[in-house]
Amino acid sequence: YAVWSKDSNIRYNSTSGGAFSEFAKEILAEGGVVVGAKYNDQNLVEHTIADSCSGIEELRQSKYMSSSMGDVYKKVKGELIKGNLVAFCGSPCQVAGLYSFLGKEYDNLFTMDFICRGMNSPKAFKAWLSEIEKQEGSKVKKVWFKYKDGGWKTSPRRTRLDFEDGSFKVFEGEDNLYMNGYLTSNLYIRPCCGDCQFKGVPRKSDVTFADFWGIEKELDDDKGTSMLLINSEKGRYYFKKVKDNLIVHEKDFETIFSGNPMFSTSAVVPERGHDFLVVLDNMSFSEVIKKYTPQTPMWKQVARKMKRLIKKELRRP
């Protein structure tokens, strides 16, 4: 399905259409808890348990680095044994890891995964943030990947950073060095992601989410659309419960592949990725990224920036 939340606030503050939030709200309404990835005080990512709507807000949005699982599997098992409803959201391998840890099926467990390109090294992310913090003279307090101001279709290369001094800065296009290195070269993806064992079908999870890339040719309001794949009867059960909160368009299964090739294919992880992380010990992120990624000619960079500025001006009321 192509779906998005009827709640415009949820949709805007989500990476794609807000489908995850609608499922999470339903779990909370039934007295359950939701497990997902959030930023910690160091702007690194870790899995945690949320039992409130404010907690769900921290779990929204894509976070382009590996998340620390800590002891969350153990906590999930404890909740399940007590009979509590638990919804777990993670990468396909994290969902598979949870099932392996539990060792048995639980009727009160609902799992959600997403189409995953690959997990990035936190070392690369922190190096990028640290360089920016030095330049701006303030610590980053919030990271917002795929920032939608400027449109959802161009959001993968747009990241907003909010600083402790109250300012914020948006990095996009060629200036968004971290996302460029990820999307053009897969430079800091874990080597094992180059041979992922959890692609395609059948899925381990009850539902799968993704950006529904390509759907904008049919449903073009540029605010974000979720791809939703129902993988089990449990997934279908909860989809029926949340359906009234979503705009829903049923699609053919084949429509997944044109915009989301990573559904069934592993990313190509370059060998120079290891060298990138080693060199990062002695050079700034911007220096290393220029060393290891192909550079766009200056005239193309200027042309792209001019195009973005014109679009922004056209959107002004």
C-alpha positions, 0 to 999 in steps of 0.5 A: 500500500501507499499510505500517509497519516491524516494527521498533517503534523505526524506526516510532516515530522516523519521521514515518509508518510507517518505510517509507523506513528499510526501503528505505534499510537494503536499499540499505546492505546491498547496499553502496550509499549513500543520499542524503537531507535532514538538519539541519546545525549551524545547524538548516537542512536540506541534502542529504547522502550516508549510508553507515551506519545512523547516517547513515540516522537523520539522514535520517529524519522530515519537515523542513518547509523547503527543503533546500539541494542544494549539490553533492550532484547532482555527488556522486551522479553520481560514485558512479553513474559508479563503478558504486556503487548510489545511493538518492536521496530528495527532493521530486518536483521534487528527483528531477526535478532529479536526472534532468535533471542526470544527463541519462541513466538509470542502472540503479544509481540508485533514487529515492524521493519523497514527497507534498509540500505545498510547500517552506517558507522557511528564513527563517521557520523560523529566525525561529521557532527564534531567538525560542524560543531567546531565551525558553529561554536555550539553543540548539536542538540537535534538531528533531522535527516530528510528534512522536508522543508523544500519538499519530500522528493529532495529530502534524502540530501537535506539534513537539519541540525539544531544547536544548543544556542538556539540556531539551526542550519540546513545542509543540502545537496553537495553541502550535505557531506554525510549523506552524499558519502552514504548515498553515492559511495556507501563509504561507511556502511558495515561490511556485513551489509554488503551481503545481507541475509534478510532481503526480499521475502518472506519477511521476518516482521509483521509489517515493513515500511519504506519511502514509496519512491516513484509514487510521486508520479501519481500522488504528487503533493511532495509531503511524504508517502509511506510504502506499507507491506503487510507480511502476516495475519498479525500485520493485517489485523493491526492494519485494519485497526489503523486504516481509518487514520491513514490515506490508503492506496492499494498498489501492485507488489511490483511497484516496490522495486523501481524505487526501492531496489534495496528491498531485494538487493544488498548495497555494494560496500567498497573496500576503501570504506575501511581505509576511510574510517582509518584515515578519519583518525587523523583528518577532518570529515570534510577532508576525508570525504573529498579524498574518497568520493568523486567530486562534482564539477564546480559549475554543476554545484553552482547550478544545483544551488541556484535551482534550489534557491529558485524553488525556495523563492517560488514556494514563498507565499 
